[in-house]
Amino acid sequence: MKRQRAGHLGLNRRDFLKVASGSAVTLLGISLGPRRASAEIPVFTAAQQSDLRTLDPHMHADRVNHIVDDNIHDPLVRRDAKNNLIPWLAEKYEVVNGKDWKFTLRKGVKFHNGNPFDAKAVKFTIEKRLKSAKSPRSGDYKLVNEVKILDSHTVVFVCEKPYMTLPNVLYFAPIVDEQYCAAHDDEFLAKNPMGTGPFRFVEWVKDDRLVLERNEAYWAGKPDIKRLVFKPVPEAATRVSGLLAGQLNLATYIPPQLWKSVEQSQRVRLSTSIGGRMVVAVFHLDKDVPKPLADVRVRQALNYAVNKQSIVDNLLAGKAEIIGQPAGPAVFGFNPAIRPYPFDPAKAKLLLKEAGYPDGFAIKFDVAKGMALNDIQVCEAIVAQLKEVGVTTELVVNEWTDFMSRLGDRKTNALHLLSWGGFSSFDAITYLKPLFFTGDKYAFYSTPETDKLILEAEGEINQEKRKSILQRTMNIMHTQCPMIFLHVQSNAYGVSRSCTWEARPDEMIPLADVKSV
């Protein structure tokens, strides 16, 4: 069977008003049609820019991991190739009582070990796994008081208050088997995933390869790919060389300076998309904040000191959008009235002088390999530009897994480069809450005022009111500068001309539908 679009499931203004008046909004999916027969693909090899930290789908918030999870597991809802939110393990879902979510689950689905997918699996996944303090995604489910089982294939997410973006975050909530998890400890689960998805786990050799094989009994139809291999290849030039040599079928994060060599190849092609991934330099503003960065004038000065247009033109082939807030134009809640900080080194020096740092100061700047397109070169440009206004910045280059561990432990330096896609929700709440809400794992700046606004936006039913709250919060972030705002990057992939895969706005790489051509 071939996956088909089930229709856009976002709530429009009229639907929100129905919810507000107490009516239930039912969101239906379309049954899946038969897959188009095509030739089997014996092995498909995809290279990502960094290795995985864990194979436990609930113990990370990393895009490279989400991409792998999406091929092993299934969520209740997902996005299609056109970025529409569609039912997946859920056949339909609806808002009830103006605040809770009722999900009707798909029948006949089995985990790779043969156990049935049912309401118990959903309850366990949310309540015991994702709401656990161990999970970096636990903040997504703070408003979920309980997952109530109505019958074997119906559940209700009982929410503390209206939580209208819940379906968005459920895309990154792979459903797991309670019996399997109960039979194994955390260390085993981190190395041996098991889901309902199109591919089964075979082996993981850290820093070398992850091997999957197709699920012959996959409920949405057997994939054409027989064996799927993910390889970590940190160097972009090496990924492109592998593509050109026919050793790889797909490679992520192709930097602009290598686009021409891919486009001119008879073997591979370039596939690009613009989504919601912003690139920023985050200030460490919690209890260990370096004294200069505690002054908003200093943070504003560093925003004026960085020539974002030069970075975009010279390092990203002009294919990025400069931002002055923590989200891009494709994201609901983006404030179009906010203009990015212009490049103004004289203004930067004046603000530094007013703050008491006429001769600048020194800080350390973390970057992880594979964080963003041309990440190290972008950081080197920032270092050089900050030096022009008297700020000495020591660049510290980290391996991906080491940096992510330090980030999770809040042991990064005063400044770190971050790319953030908002969990592909295209809603500002998934930028603001994880990065700026008190107590969230990756939040290095928060205030009682912004916490209050974030909670209001999270629970507001009326779309126009939600947008207004989110845009007010964006304005505060622009003024307070908890980060150096840089750009929204394009997503560029190298893909074999012998297969059908295309880049997606949500940055995911589902491979169950890949066909040979």
N, C-alpha and C positions, 0 to 999 in steps of 0.2 A: 504493500500500500504506500501511496505517496502522501506526505504531509501536505495538507492544504490550508490555506488561510481560513480562519474561522470568524473573521470580522473584527473590527476595532472594538475593544472592550473598555476604553476609557469612558468615564462618565462625562457627558456634556452638561451644559448649564441646565437644560430642562430636566435631565435625570437627577441632578443634584437637588433641584427644587422639589422634585417628587420625593426624594429621600427626606428632605427637610419637613415635608408635610406629612410624613409617616407612611408613605407608600413604599412598597418593596420594589427594587429595581432588579430584574432578572437578566443575567448576562449569559447568553447561550452560545454553545459552540456548534460547529458543523461536523458531521461524521466524516471520517477519513476515507478517501477513495483509494482505488487500487494503485500501487506503484507502477511506473512505466518500466518494463523489463529492459535491462541493458547488460553489457558485459561485466563480468566479475573483475574487480580490481584486487589482485593478490595481496599487494602491500602498498600502503599509503603512508608516507613519512612527512611529518610536519615539524618544523623547527621553530621554537619560541626563543625569546631573547634571554630567558633565565630558567633555572631549574625550579622544581616544585619544592615547597617546604614540608608539605604533608599531603597525604591522600585522604585525610579525614575531611569531608566536604564542609563541616561546620566549624572547623578550627583555623580558619584563615579568612582573609578578605582580599586575596590577591587575584588579579585578573588571569595570570598564567594558570593558576589553580582552577578558577571558575571555568576556564575553557576546557580543561580536562574533565572536571566534574560533569559538565554538560553532555559529555559523550558516554559517561558511565551511568549517570543517574538521570532521573526525571523530576521536575518540579510540578506543582499543581498547575501553574500557569507559566507561559513563556512568551517570548516575542518571536514574530515571524520575520522573514527577510525584509519586509517593509516597515518593521519596527512597531507593528500592531501587537498589543497584548492579547493573547489568545488562551483559551483553556487547554490544558494538556492532560495531566493525570486527573484533573477535575473535568467533568463533562460540562458543567455550568456552575456559575456562582452568582450570588445575589446579596444585596444589602437588606437586612431585616431589622425591624425596630429602630430604624434610623441610625444605628451604630454598629451592629454586629454583622458578620459575614457568614453566609451559609454556602457550603460547597457540596455539590453532588459529585461523587467520585466515579471514575471509570471502572467498570467491572471487567474481570477476566485478565487483569494484569498481574504478572508474577515477578518477584525478585529473581536474580540470577541463580539463587540457591533453590528455587522452586516454591518458596513461601509466597502466599498471596499478598498482594497490596490491598490494604483496607483502611478503615477509619482509625484503627489502633495504631497503624504505622504513622499516620498523619499526627495524631495526638502525641505520640512518643517523640517524633522528630522535632516538633515545635516546643513542647513543654519540657522534655528531658535533655534535649540537645541544644537547640538554638537559644533557649532562654537561660541556659547555664552560664554562670559567670566565666567559665572557661572559653566560651565562644566570643570572638570579636564581633559577631553579628547579633549579640544578645540585645543591643540597644534597639534593634528593629522591632522587637516584640515586647517592649515594656508595656505597651498599651493593651496587650492581649492577656486578659486575666485567666482564660481557660480555653482549651479546645474541647468542646462538648460533643460527645458522640451521640447522634440521634439513632443511627442504625449502622450496619456494617459498612455502608458506603455513603454516609451523610454525616458531615460534621458542621459545627457552628463555632466560629472564632468569636468568643464572648469578649468584647472590648470594653475598657474602662470608659471610653468616650468615642465618638466617631473617629475612625481611622481610615480615611478614604484612600490612602496610598498603600494600604496593606497588600493588594494584589501586585503592585510594582515590586515590592521587596521579596515577595514569595518566589519570584523568578530565581532568586539565589538561595532557595531553601530546598535542596535536594532531599527527597524523601528516602529514609533508610528503614531497614527491617529491625524491629525491636528485638526479636529473638537472636538475630545475628550479633547485634551490638551487646546484648546481655551476656552472650557466650564468650566475649573477648574483651581484653583490657584496652586502654587507650593506645598503648604502644602498638599493639597488633592492628587496631583500626587505622592508625596513621600510615600503615604500610600495605593494607589489604582492603581496598574499597569494594563494596558490593551494592549494586543498585538495581533499578528496573530498566536502565537505559539501553541504547542500541549496541553498546560494546561492553564486553566483560574484561575484567582485569586479568592479566597474565603474569607480568613481572615489572618491577621497578628497580633499575640499577641507578642509584643516585649519581647525578652529574654525567650520565651517559644516555639512558633511554627509559621510556615508559612504554610497555607493550600491551596492547589490548587486542582482543579478537571479537568478531561480530557475535551478537546475540542472535542465534538462529531462530529463536522463538520470539523476537521482539514484537510487542503488541502493535506497533505502528508500521511494521513491515521490515523484513530482513534487509540490512544495508548491502550495497554492492561491494563495499570494502571488506575484505576478509580479515586482514590484519592491519591494525592501525598503530603507528609508532610515533611518539612525541620525543623529540630530542632537544636538549638545552644547548643553544649555540649563541653565546654572548656577543661575539663579534659580528657586526652586520655584514662586513665584507666576506666573512666565512659562510654566512647563511646564503648570500647571493652566489658565491662560488659553488656551493652545493646545489643550488637550483640550476645553474647553468650547466653543471656537469651531469645533471639527471639523478643526483643522489637524494634530492628532496622534491616533494610534490608541492609543498607550500612552506612559505617562510613569513614570519611576522616582522613588523617594524623595519621596513626597508627605508633607509634615509634618502632624502632627495638627491644627494650626490651620486647615488647608485641607480636612480630610476631609469636613466637612459640605457644603461647596460642591460637592464631587465626588459625594457620596452623594445629594444632592437633585437632581442633573442628570438630565434625560431622555435625554441623549446619552452620558454616560459613567458608570462605576461604580467603586467602590473594591474592590480585591482585596488581601488581606493574608495574611501568613504569619509564623510565628515560626520562626527557624532557629538558626544558630550564630554570628551576627555580634555580637561583643562590641565595645564602645566603651570605650577606656581612654586615659589620658594617660601617655605613656611618658617615663621619665627617661633622659637621655643619660648612661649610666653607664660608658662605656668609657674610654679613656686621657685624654680631654679632659673628664672629669666635673667639673662645678663643685664646689668644696670642700664646701659645705653638703650637697649631695645624696649625697656619699660616705658620709655617716652614716645608718645605717638608721633611727635615731630621727627624723631629719628626714623621711625618706620616709614613715614611719608617721604622723608628725604631719600631713603633707599629706593623707593618707588620712582621718584623723579630721576634718580641717578642711572637707572637702567634703560638703555635704548632698545625697547622691545621691537620697534620696526626694523632696526638693523639686524637683530637676531632672526626675525622672521624672514627678511629678504635674503640674508647671507647664509643662514644655516638651515632654513626650511623651505627654500625655493619660493618664498612668498605664499606658501600654501598653509597658512594658519591665520587665526583671527585673534587680534590683540584684545585683552579683556581688562577691566578695572574693577571686577567683582568676582566672587568665587563660583562662577558658573558661566556658561556660554549662551549664545542666542537661541540655541535649539532647546534649552531647558525651560520648562514652565516655572515662572517666578523670576526669570532674568529681568533686570531693570534696564530698559533701553534708554532711559534718561541719564544713566551714569556713563561718563566718558572715561576712558583709560587715562592714567596719569601720563602726561606728555614727558618726553625726554627733556629735562631742564636741569643740567648740572649746577648752574648758578643758584637756582632755587634750592637744590639739595644742599649746597654748601651753606646757604643762609639759614636753613632750618637746623642744620647740624650746629652752627654757631649759636643760634638761639637756645638750643637744648644744652649747651655747655660743652660741645665737642668740636671746637673750631679746627682742631688738628686730627679729627677722626678718632678711630678706635680699631681694635682688632677682634675678629671673630673667626670661628671655624664653620665650614660649609660642607655638609654631607651630600654626596650623590651616589646612588646605587646604579651599577651597570644595568642597562635595560629598563630604567625607569621611564624614559621618554625618548622620542626621536632625537638623535644627536645630543643626548643628554649631557655628556661630558663636555662637548664643545659649547653647548648653551651655557653651562656653568662657568667654563673658562671665560666666556665673553662677559658674564656677570661679574666675575672676579676682577677683570681688567677695568670694567666701567666703574665699579665701586672704588677701585684704587684712585681713579681720577678725582674723586671727591674726598679723598683722605682716609677711606675705610679699607684696612688691610684684611683680606679674606683668604684664609688658608683652605684650599679645596681638598677634601678627604674623599677619595674614590673607594667605594665599598663593593664587595660582591653582593648580589641581590639577597640571598638568603641571610647573610650576616646582618645586612642593614635592616631587613624586615623584622628580624628578631630584636634588634636594638630599638627599632621604632615601637614595637609592641611593648617593650619594657620601659619606654620613654627615656632612653639613654642616648638619644641623638644629640648632635651638636647644636649650637645656637641657631643655625639655619640649615634646612634640608630641602632638597628638590623633591617635589611630589607631583605625580600625575594622578588625577582622580576622575573616574568616569561616573560617579554617582550610582554605582550598581546598575547602570544602563536603564535607570528609571525615567530619565529625562524630566525629573521633578526636583525643584530646588531643595526640598526637604532632605533629600538624600545626599546633598552637598553640605547643607547647613548643620544638620543634626550630627552626623559622624565627626565633623571637623570643628564644630564650635559649641557643642552642648556640654555643659559641666558633667564630668565623669565619663564621657565617651572616650574610647581607647585612643583615638587619633586626634582628639581635641586638645590643642595647645593654647587656645584662647576662648574665653567665655565670660559672660557677665549675666547678672540676674535679669537685666532688661532683655538681652537677646535670647536667653533661655525661655523667658515668658513668651516672646514672639514666636519662637520655634514651636513651642507646645501649642500655641493658638493656631498656627498654620497647620499643624499636624492634625488637629481635630476639627477644623472648619469644614463644613459641608458645602457652602456656597463657593463656587469656583472664583468668582470675581473678588470676593472678600479674601480668599486664600491668596490669590495673586497679589493683592494689595499688601497683605501682611508680609509675604515673602520679599516683595520689592522694597518695603521699608527696612527689612532686615539686611538686604543687600546694600542699601545705602549706608547703613551703620558700618558694615564691613568695609566698604569703600573708604569711609572716613577714618576708621580705626586702623586700617592696614595691618591685619594679623599675618599678612604674607606679602611678598612681592608678587603682584599679579602679572602674569606673563601672557599666555595665549591658549587657545583651543587648537589642538593639533589635528592634522588629518591622519587617517589610518591608512597605511600603505602596506600591501602584501605582494609577494611574488608567488605566482601560482602556475603550475604546469598547464600548458595549452591542451593537454590531453584530458582535462577534467573540467567540471562545470562550476566549481565553487566561486562565489563572488563575495567581496567585502561587505560587511553589514554595519549599519550605524551603531549597533549595540556592542560591537567589537568581539562578539562571540564567534566561535568556529565550530558549529555543529556539522558533523561530517557524515551523518547517516544518509543524507540525500545526495551525496556526491555521485555523479555519473561519469562514465568515460565517454569521450567524444572523438 
